[in-house]
Every structure is written in C-alpha cells, then in structure tokens.
C-alpha cells in the first residue's frame, strides 16, 4: 500500500484551512513548531506529544561492520540516532479503532503464565 507524502506545504495549508490564520502566519507557525522539535532533539531531549508519540534520541556505541563487497571489517564510529515511538492512541488510529476496540487488553506475563 503506497500513501502520499505530506510536505511542509501540506501542513501549512492544513493549519491555514483549519485554524484560520493567514497563509504566511500558518507557514510561520509550522516552521516554528518544527524548528523547536528539531532544537530539542539536537540537545538530546525527548519530545513527547500526547496522544501522538515520542521522538527519542539514543546513543549507539562503536561497533565493527563489514564491507559487503570486500568482506573487510570496518569500524563504525559511535553516533546518535533518533527513533519515533507512536502512542497507543496513534497505533489504534492507524490500525482502525474497530479492530482495537474488539481486541482484549493483554494481561501481564506473570498472570498469563498462571502465577498469582
């Protein structure tokens, strides 16, 4: 299933249509929000958007990789990566609320295994 890509311009237009700001103000608002999220992530902070999800910066240590063409081992330097963890509300929206409502809540492993 292929979906279309939502761009900054699409976000600006949605703000313009739904909030009623001018197109220039809408574009400025979207840019400020995205810049603030980017600045927080650059500082290594977690960005948590309630009912949407969290952007988390994680550190990956140095490791040894392998060049697939030559097979030669190559050190991969430490780096920071960003991951997005969607909220349960967003997961339910993506998978359809009807399927999520019919699905029973899972019990803890201890209770599921018969432990009291």
Secondary structure, DSSP 8 states (H G I E B T S, - for coil): -------HHHHHHHHHHHH---HHHHHHHHHHHHHHHHHHHHTT--EEETTTEEEEEEEE--EEEE-TTT--EEEE--EEEEEEEE-HHHHHHHH-HHHHHHS-----HHHHTT--
